[in-house]
């Protein structure tokens, strides 16, 4: 069974972490046919950790786990920290297939999204998180 783990940075500001959780809750029904299991995780400052999220996927029967870094740019966290955490999480589960996907900001769709946000004059369409 396929699963998706979305990795955000994590924040001391609890509202920021809650925004990530709410986003994932909203995403789940839209992609549940492709990814029946979706878990959130945080690299630091919040929980669950990447390891905890991967373990939850495995406990639910997942054998194919995709990890999506919810980061706009490819800094040290994307290139080093997330892959290392994923590697540690699956060390004892060699039968599990895990792939770290390209970070969110690398998507070609980001340009169109930025254009829409910048050019939109409709506040309902271009809400800014508080």
N, C-alpha and C positions, 0 to 999 in steps of 0.2 A: 504494500500500500504506500502511496506517495504522500509526503508531507512537506510543508513549507515552514521554515523558521525565519522570522523577520527580526533582524538585529538592529536595534537603535543604540545610540550612544549611552543614554541614561542621563539623568539630571538630578541635582539636589532639589530642584523645584518639582514637587510631586505632580502639579498640574501638567507639566510638560510630559512626564511619563504617562499620565492618564490619557493625554491626547494620542499617544502612540497606541495604547491599548484600545481606545475608541475607534481609531482608524482601522485597526486590524479586525475588530468586531464588525465594522461596516463592510470590510473587504470579504470576509468569510463567505457570506451567501453568494457573492458574485463569482467566486472561483472554486466553490466546494466540489464541483464535479471533477475538476483537475487535481485539486488538493483537498481531499476530505479532512485532513488534519492541518491546522494552522496554529502555530504557537508564536508568541512574542518573546523576545529576550532583550537584554540590555548588556552592553559590553562592560559598563561600570556604573556605579552610583545608584543602581536600582536592581530589582530582581523581577523575574527570574533571570539567571545567567544563561549564557549560551548552552553550557553543559546541562543545566536543569531543563531547558526547553527541548534539547535533543533527546534527553532521557524520557521526557513526557511523550514525545513522538514514538519512541521505541516501545514504551509501555502500552501505547495504543495500537501497536501492530505495524508500525511503519518500517519498511525496509529500504525505502528510497527517499532520502531527505535532501531537499534543496534549501540552502541558506542564502537569504537576500540581505545584504548590508543596506540598511536604510540610511545611507550617507550620500551627500551631494558631491563630495570630491574624494579622490583616492589618496588619502594621506596614509600615515603609518597604521592607523587602526584598520583600514581596508586592506592594505598590502601585507601587514604582518600580524597584528593582534588577533583579528577575527579568524584568519586561517589557522593560527596556532591554537586558539581556543577550541575550534572545531576539531582539529587533530587530536587534542587531548581528550575531548569528549567521546570520541569514537575509538580510542586506542583498544579498549577491551571488547569492542563490537565490530570485529573485522567483517562480519557477514552483512553489515549495513552499508549501503551505498550513500555517500554524502558528497554533495557538490556545492561549493561556494559560488554563487552566481555573481555576475558583474554588479557593482554597486549601483544604486538607483540613479545617481547623477550621470552615469555613463550612457543612459538610454537616450537614443535619438529623439524620443518623444519629449524630452525635457525642454528643448528649444520651443516647440509648439506650446507647451504648458506655460513657459515663461512669457511668451508673446501674449497668450490669452490673458494671463494675470495682469501684465503691465498695461495692455490696451483696453481692458474691460473697465467700463464706467458703471456697471451694475454691481452695487455693493453685495447683493445677494449672491451673485455669481463669483465674486472675488472676495470672499470673507477672509479676514486675517485672524489667525488664532490669537487668543489673549493669553 
